[in-house]
Every structure is written in structure tokens, then in C-alpha cells.
Amino acid sequence: MPAVSLDSVTKIYGEDTVALENVSVDIDDGEFVILLGPSGAGKSTLLRVLNGLTPPTEGTVEINGRPVGGDRGEVGMVFQEHYLIENMSAFRNALTGALARNGLVRSLLTLQNETDKRTALEALDTVGLLGEAHQRAGSMSGGQKQRVGIARALVQQPSLLLADEPVASLDPKAARDVMRYLRDAAAERNLTTVTSLHQVNIAREFGDRFLGIRDGEVIFDGGKDDLTMDAVDEIYYDDADAGEGDSTAMDVRRSDVAGPEEAGGNGQSESGIDHPTTEPGSGGEST
């Protein structure tokens, strides 16, 4: 039995805005799946459907053989925005992951039991922040905040972990650090994980399997070896984006999505076209 099963899932907003169309995917226990696709392709909608936050218009979604939404605690979520309580410590923020078990009042009164507290500390240790457990979240870097968000999701003790563009606002080093901790946490706990990313070069480093989504449809499903630059072009571009057969335009747009490392390394594309090696935001923050 797959850990996650989507069968003919369609999501329509309003009368005719199709966000997902006839999506059928099975995900095995412990798989680390990365969603790729242009903005507005349907990646976030798919994650919301998996989380039970957005019901599908048609089709079914099952987690461990049960309809999604029956046990909200079995799905953990890491958001693009951290949604941390800035004046609380990393430890207290991580501990809010036990909210589903303890209830709002008990959590706000910090009456969690010792087991939950130990779980929170273990989760912070998993993401490399045990030494910063009592540091105020508002004083942390963006990468550290995102790692606290991962710890919070781990405290929930889910069987499925979702992450919506978890490194979108981070510089390349911080992004890789966050993805490394996310991947290691999932592997340590055998967590089925689905995350969306825009950075193909980073995605290829950490994913087991990749789903390419375009206009609400899954148009690519494969492993690392299948994720060629031709496949990336199919996911992100159509022939109208650049002239068919125009190799210069193809190289430039590949560099836009994959980054200069994937385009050929050291800032040079496969065709020898030079691209800047400095990525936006790389002057950045500590992780």
C-alpha cells in the first residue's frame, strides 16, 4: 500500500479556474519527492490538497489508506514563511508542533508534558539548533528560522511531511543547509516527504523522485537520472517562450531555471555562453 495515493484529483476554483487536472500519483513510504514547475503551475494547490486544507473538486486523496483529513496530526507542514512567534524561543516555537495533541489552551499555558519537551529538543538537535534552543526566534537568521519550522513539524510526529517552497527566500548556502537538514530528518524518521522547489540544481541534489507540474497536470515523473535539461525545458517552458531550435535562447533559459552550476559549471553554459556566477541574495545571512 502506498503511503500517499492521489486518484484522478482535479481542483477547480470558482467556475473555471483549473488548478489541478486529473492528477493520479502514488508515493511510497519514505520517498523524498520534489515538485517542480513554474509559478502558478499548481504545486502549492497540490500540497494543500495533500494537507487536507483544500478539498479536491473531483478525485480522492488517501494517506496510509485513509482519506486525508481524518487525522490532521499525521501531516506536518513547513511553510515558505516561517510563521514563528518572534518573541518566543526556538524551543517554545518547536513545542507548538504538539498543539494537535495538547490543545490550544494547554499549549499557550506551556503545560506540555516532559515527553513533548524532550521531543522538541530532539527535533531541534536534528536540525542543528539544540545549542540555540533558548534563543529568541526573532533574533535568528532566515535559515535558522526555517530550521525551527522543520523542528516544529517534526514535533507533530507526522507520517507525511510537506514543505511549500521552504528555501525560496534563502541564499544558496542557506538553502542547501535547510534542504540537507530536511532530507536528513526525513531519512532518520523514514518520513514520506513532498516539497516544492524552483531551484532545479538544488532539487537534484536532494530528491529521490521529481514530479513536474505544468498548468495543473503532472507532465513529468522520474528520478534523478531522468531529470535531464530537456525534461526541465518541458516542465518550465513551451515553444512560445523561445524559438524552437534557437540554441542560444535555450541555453539562457536553462541557466535561468537551473542556475549557472547546472548550465555547465563555473558560470559557463553547455554552449560556452558565459553566465554570472553570483546568485541573487548570495551576500547573505548565516544559517
N, C-alpha and C positions, 0 to 999 in steps of 0.2 A: 504494500500500500504506500503510495507516495505521501510525503509529508504535506505537500500543498497540491491541490488539484483545482484548476480552473477549466470549466467546460462551457464552451460557446458563450463566453461572457461579453456582453455588449453594454455600454453605458452611454445613454443619451441625455444631455442636459437640455431643458426646455423642450421645444418641439422637434428640433432638427440638428442640434449640435452633437455630433457623434464624437465622443472622447475615446471610446474603446469599441472595437468591432470584431465580434466573433473570435475572441481570444481563448484558445484551448492550450493549456500548458500544465504539465506535471513536473513537480520539483521533488527530488529525492531528499531523504533525511540527511542533514549535514552538508548539503550543497551550498556553495557560495556563488550566488547568481548576481550578475551586474546588468542593469537595464541601461541601454544606450539609445540615444535618439535626440533629434533636435528639440528645441523648446516648443512646448505645445503638442508634442507627439502623443502624450497620454501616459507618460511614465508615472507622474505623481498621482493621476487618477487610478492607475493600476495598484499602486501602493495603498491608496485609501480604500480601495475595494478589498484588498487583502487584509487590511486592518479592521474592516467592518464599519469604517466611518462613512463610507459611501456605498449604498446597496446597488448592485447591478440592475440595469433595466431588464436584461434577459440573461439567462445562464445561471450557473451555480458555482460557488466557491466553497471548498472544503479544506480544513486543516486537520490533519491526522484523522481523516474520515468523518469529521463532524462539520456541520455548516458553520461558517465563520460568524463570529459574534456571540456564540453561545457562552464562551469563556473568554472575556476580554483580556484576562491576565495572561493568556497563552501567547499573545502577540506583543512584542516590545517594539518601540518606535524611537528612532533617532532622527531629529529634525534638522533641517538646514540652519534655522535659527536655534540658538541654544535653549531658549525658554527656561533659563535658570533663575532662581531668586537671588539677585545680586548681593544682597546683604547677609545671605546665609553662607555657611561654609560649604566646601565641596562635599564633605561628609553628609551634612544635612540635606543638600540637594540630591545626592545619590540615594539617600534614605527615602526620599519621596517616591521612589520606584516601588516601595511596598504599600503604596496608597490603596491599591485594589484589595490587598489582604486586610489592611488595618482600618480603612475608612478615613474620611477627611478629618473628623474631629480628633481622633486619636493621633493621627499623623501631625496635625498642627500643634497639638499639645506635647509633641515629642515623647509619646508614651510607647514607642515601639519596643518590642521585646529584644532580648540580647541576641537572639538568633538573627533577627533582621539587621541589627547593628553590625554583627560580625560579617554578614553577607555584604553589607555596604562597604566595609573596609576591604574585604576580599576583592570586590569589584573594582575599587579604586586601585588596589595593588595590581590587578590585571591590566589596567590602562596606564600604569606607571605613575600614579599620583598618590600613593599611600603617604609619602612624605609631605604632601600638600593637603592632606585630609582636612585640616582645620583652617586652611587659608580661605579668605572670603572670595566667593566666586567672582565678584565684581572686579577684583584685582588681578584676575587671571588673563592670560593671553587667549586669543580666539581658539587656537589649537587645544589648549588645556580645557577650555570650556566645553569644547565638543567631546573631549575625552570624558569629562564629567557626565555629559549627556549619555555617552555609551554606558558608563558605570550605572547610571540611573536605570537604563533599560535592562541591564543585567540583573539588578536587584529585583526586578519584576519576576525573574526566573521564567522567561518565556520559552516556548519551544520553537517559535518563529521570530526572527529579528529582522526588522525593516529599517532602512535608512534612506531618507529622501535628500539627495544632494548633500551629503554630510561634509564635503570638503570644498564646496563651491566658493566660499569666501576666503579660503586659506591660500597662502603662498605654497609653491611646490613642495618644499621640505616639510612644512607643517601638514600638508595634505597627505603626503606619504606616511608620515608618522601616525596620523589618525587612522588611515586605512590599515596600517600594519597592526595597530592595537585592535582594531575592529576585527580583522581577519584572525589574529591570534586568539582573541576572546571567543570567537565563534568556533574555532578549531578545538580549543580547550574544553568547551562545553558541548561539542557536537551540535551546534545550533544551525538550523537551516536559516540562511541569511539571503535577503534580497535587498540590494541597494541600487540607487540610480546615480549615474555619474555622467559628466560631459567629457572629462579628460580621458580619451581613449588610451593614451600611453600609461596612465596610472591604473586604469581599469585592467589592462592586460597583465600588469604585474601581480594583481591580487585575485582576479576572478577565476573560478573553475569553469563557469559557463556564462554565455552572454546572450541576452535577448535584445535584438534590435527592433525598436518600435518606431513606426512612421505612420502618421495620420491614423493613429488608434489601432493599427494592425501590427502583429508580430511578423516581421518580414525576414528576420534572421534568428537562428537558434543554433549555437555551436560553441565549441571550445576554443582555447587559445590559438591552436594551430589553424582553425577555420577563420579567425578574425583577421583576415588579410586587409590590406588597404583598399582593395576592390570592394570587399564587404563593407568597410567603413563608408566608402563612397555611396554604396547602395542605401545604407542606413540614413546618412545625413544629407545627401544631395540627390537631385534629379537632373536630367539632361538640360533643363532650363537654367540651372544655376551656373553652368559654364558650358561653352561649346563642346559638343561631343567630339572627342578626338583631339581636343586642344590640350596638349600635354603640359604647357606652362600653367594654364588655369587650373589643371588638375593638381599639379604639384603645390601650388599656392593654397588651394582649398584644403588639401590634405594636411598641410602644415598648420592651418587654422584649427583643425579639429584635434589632431594628434600631438601637436607641439613639435618643435624642431628636433627633439630626440628621435621621435618616430619617423619623421620625414627623411632622416638619413644620418642624423648624429652630427654633433658639433656645429649645428646651425646650418647644415647643408642638406638640401633635399636630394632625393634619389636621382634627379636630373642634373644636379650640380648647381641649382639655384640657391643662392645664399639667403638665409632667413635669420632674423635676430635670435640670439640665444638667450636673451633676458626675457623672462616671462613676466607679464603684468603682476605687480604685487609681490615680487620676489624680494623686495627690500625689507622685509618683513618683520615678523614677530617671532618670538620664541615659542616653542611648543611645550 
